[in-house]
Structures are given as structure tokens and as C-alpha cells.
């Protein structure tokens, strides 16, 4: 559509503008600054991140965890329903993700503002090793 036609150009302009502002600010402080690429994927603000080698994990207010290699998102971890004869439960996060931890082998753990912790498998499923805590999760570690 005509409305969407200008979006890539607008994004490029924004990135160039940010780069220019960073360079000017850096020059004033005697620092050379380089703008990073904008990662596109989350539908809400990124609330936490972790880095291991060439992998980046991000958690967001959109309740998802994403794994990135370079600027490419290769895994999205989001809540899903699991049903059995006893009823249906949600696995994953249904609240803002507040902490992520990334193991060098690509295993990801995350916590949310409701006290839930999830350990994500490569297929996007997860296990929730603990009952929700009373407070938001601020750190997770392997």
C-alpha cells in the first residue's frame, strides 16, 4: 500500500539520524560512538537481555523471549496452552519478561513479573521448574 511504501525509508532515516546524534554526542565527550542495528521483532519494549558468544536473548513486555544471531531472530519463545484431563494450564509467560539467562549451548531461562520461571527448549516448548514466587524475577542463572 502507499501508506507502507515510506516505512523502510523512514526507518533508514531514523537510523541515520540516531547515528548522527550519537556521533555528535560522542565528539563532544571525546568518544567515538557507533550506532548498532535495530532488531525488529518484539511488539513491546525490550525489558531484559543476555549475551553468550554470538547469541543474544531478549525478553519483552510483549511476554515473549527471542533468540538472535546477528540481526536475525531464529527462535521465538511464547506462552502456550497445555491440556490434559485435569484441565488446561499456560506454560511460558503471560506477564512482562523481567530476566533472561542464556547458556552457551543456546538453552534459555527466563523469569517474569509474576514470579514465574521458564526454561525453553529448542522447539519453543518449555518447562516451568518452580511454582511462581511472590515477587517478580530479577535474575535467572544456570
C-alpha positions in Angstrom: 0.0 0.0 0.0 1.0 3.6 -0.5 1.0 4.1 3.3 3.5 1.3 3.9 5.8 2.4 1.0 7.6 5.0 3.0 8.2 2.9 6.1 11.6 1.4 5.1 12.8 4.9 4.1 11.5 6.3 7.4 13.3 3.6 9.3 16.5 4.2 7.4 16.2 8.0 8.1 15.7 7.3 11.8 18.7 5.0 11.9 20.8 7.7 10.2 19.5 10.4 12.5 20.3 8.3 15.6 23.8 7.5 14.1 24.4 11.3 13.6 23.2 12.2 17.1 25.4 9.5 18.7 28.4 10.7 16.7 27.8 14.4 17.6 27.4 13.4 21.3 30.5 11.3 21.2 32.6 14.0 19.6 31.5 16.4 22.4 32.6 14.0 25.0 35.7 12.8 23.1 34.2 9.4 22.4 33.7 7.7 19.1 30.2 6.2 19.1 28.8 3.8 16.5 25.1 3.0 16.3 24.0 -0.6 16.5 21.5 -2.2 14.2 17.8 -2.1 15.2 16.5 -5.6 15.9 12.9 -5.9 14.7 10.6 -8.5 16.2 9.2 -7.7 19.7 5.8 -5.9 19.7 6.6 -4.3 23.1 9.6 -2.7 24.7 12.6 -5.0 25.5 12.9 -5.3 29.2 16.0 -7.5 29.6 18.7 -9.2 27.6 21.6 -11.7 27.9 24.6 -12.4 25.6 26.6 -15.6 25.1 29.1 -15.8 22.3 27.3 -14.7 19.1 23.8 -15.3 20.6 21.6 -12.7 22.1 18.4 -13.4 24.1 15.8 -10.6 24.7 12.8 -10.6 26.9 10.0 -8.2 26.4 6.8 -6.6 27.7 5.1 -8.5 24.9 5.7 -11.6 27.1 8.0 -13.3 24.6 11.7 -14.3 24.7 13.5 -14.1 21.4 16.9 -15.6 20.4 19.0 -13.7 17.9 22.1 -14.4 15.9 23.3 -11.2 14.4 20.2 -9.2 13.4 18.1 -12.4 12.7 15.7 -13.7 15.2 15.8 -17.5 14.9 13.6 -18.6 17.8 10.5 -17.1 19.5 9.5 -18.4 22.9 5.9 -17.6 23.8 3.2 -18.9 26.1 1.0 -21.8 25.0 -1.8 -23.8 26.4 -1.2 -27.4 27.6 -4.3 -29.5 28.2 -4.9 -32.8 29.9 -7.9 -34.5 31.6 -7.2 -32.4 34.7 -7.6 -29.1 32.9 -5.6 -26.5 30.9 -2.6 -24.6 32.1 -0.5 -22.0 30.4 3.2 -22.6 30.0 5.6 -19.8 29.4 5.0 -16.1 30.3 1.7 -14.2 30.4 3.4 -11.2 32.0 6.3 -8.9 31.2 9.6 -10.9 31.0 11.9 -9.3 33.5 15.0 -11.6 33.4 16.7 -13.9 30.8 19.8 -16.1 31.0 21.5 -17.6 28.0 23.7 -20.7 28.2 26.5 -21.0 25.6 24.7 -24.1 24.1 21.6 -22.0 23.4 19.5 -23.0 26.4 17.4 -20.1 27.7 15.9 -19.5 31.1 13.6 -16.5 31.8 11.5 -15.0 34.6 8.6 -12.7 34.7 7.0 -10.0 36.8 4.6 -12.6 38.3 7.4 -14.8 39.7 7.3 -17.5 37.0 10.5 -19.1 35.7 10.6 -20.9 32.3 13.4 -23.0 30.7 12.9 -23.0 27.0 13.7 -25.9 24.7 14.9 -25.6 21.1 11.4 -26.5 19.8 9.9 -23.5 21.6 8.3 -25.6 24.4 9.3 -25.0 28.0 9.3 -26.5 31.4 8.5 -24.4 34.5 10.7 -25.9 37.2 9.3 -23.9 40.1 5.9 -22.6 41.4 5.5 -18.9 40.9 7.2 -16.8 43.6 5.6 -14.0 45.4 7.7 -11.3 43.6 8.9 -10.5 40.1 12.0 -12.4 39.0 15.0 -10.1 38.7 17.7 -12.6 37.8 18.0 -16.2 36.5 21.2 -18.3 36.3 22.2 -21.7 35.2 
